[in-house]
Amino acid sequence: MDQKAPGAERPPDGPSPRPDTTPRLVRDRYDVVRTYATLGSVGLAFVFAVVIGTGIGLWLDRVTGWSPAFTFVFFVFGLSAGIINVYRTVSRMK
């Protein structure tokens, strides 16, 4: 005699879907903090790209003796890398 109580069916395989019980205010704050963190990291990455590019240019100028050439070229490379990084991050956020 293997009888089951009514309503005690076997649960489906896999995790059961749980309703979102997180309050809306907590979710909104989380989204705001995540957005600020992403924008802050993008700003730092932009600055680092320009500084690293300029630093490499200055170092190459000292090594080769060509005063402003490499500094200008690698500054532009760093600036371009920073702009591309900002564009990719903002397009991912949408």
C-alpha positions in Angstrom: 0.0 0.0 0.0 1.9 3.0 -1.3 -0.5 5.8 -1.1 0.5 9.4 -1.1 -1.3 12.3 0.5 -3.2 14.5 -2.0 -1.1 17.4 -3.2 2.2 15.6 -2.4 3.4 15.0 -5.9 7.1 14.5 -6.7 8.8 17.8 -7.3 10.1 18.4 -10.8 13.8 17.7 -11.5 16.1 20.6 -11.1 15.9 23.7 -8.9 12.4 24.9 -8.2 11.7 28.4 -9.4 11.7 30.9 -6.5 9.9 34.2 -6.6 12.0 37.3 -6.3 11.6 38.2 -2.6 14.2 41.0 -2.7 12.6 44.3 -1.9 12.5 46.8 -4.8 14.4 49.4 -2.8 17.3 47.0 -2.3 17.4 46.1 -5.9 17.3 49.7 -7.0 20.2 50.6 -4.6 22.2 47.6 -5.9 21.7 48.8 -9.5 22.8 52.3 -8.6 25.9 51.1 -6.8 26.7 48.7 -9.7 26.4 51.5 -12.2 28.6 53.9 -10.2 31.2 51.1 -9.8 31.2 50.4 -13.6 31.6 54.1 -14.4 34.3 54.6 -11.9 36.3 51.6 -13.3 35.8 53.0 -16.8 37.2 56.4 -15.7 40.2 54.7 -14.1 40.9 52.5 -17.1 40.7 55.6 -19.4 43.2 57.5 -17.3 45.5 54.4 -17.0 45.5 53.9 -20.8 46.5 57.5 -21.4 49.2 57.4 -18.7 50.7 54.1 -19.8 50.7 55.2 -23.5 52.4 58.5 -22.6 54.9 56.7 -20.3 55.9 54.3 -23.0 56.3 57.2 -25.4 58.5 59.1 -23.0 60.6 56.1 -22.4 61.1 55.5 -26.1 62.0 59.1 -26.6 64.7 58.8 -24.0 66.1 55.6 -25.5 66.1 56.8 -29.1 66.6 60.5 -28.6 63.7 61.6 -30.7 62.1 64.1 -28.4 58.4 64.5 -29.0 57.8 61.8 -31.6 57.1 58.7 -29.6 55.4 60.6 -26.8 52.8 62.1 -29.2 52.3 58.8 -31.0 51.8 56.7 -27.9 49.7 59.4 -26.2 47.3 59.1 -29.2 47.4 55.3 -28.9 46.5 55.5 -25.2 43.8 58.0 -25.8 42.3 55.8 -28.6 42.4 52.7 -26.3 40.7 54.7 -23.5 37.9 55.9 -25.9 37.4 52.4 -27.2 37.2 51.0 -23.7 34.6 53.6 -22.7 32.6 52.9 -25.8 32.6 49.1 -25.2 31.6 49.5 -21.6 28.8 51.9 -22.2 27.4 49.8 -25.1 27.4 46.7 -22.7 25.5 48.7 -20.0 22.6 49.3 -22.4 
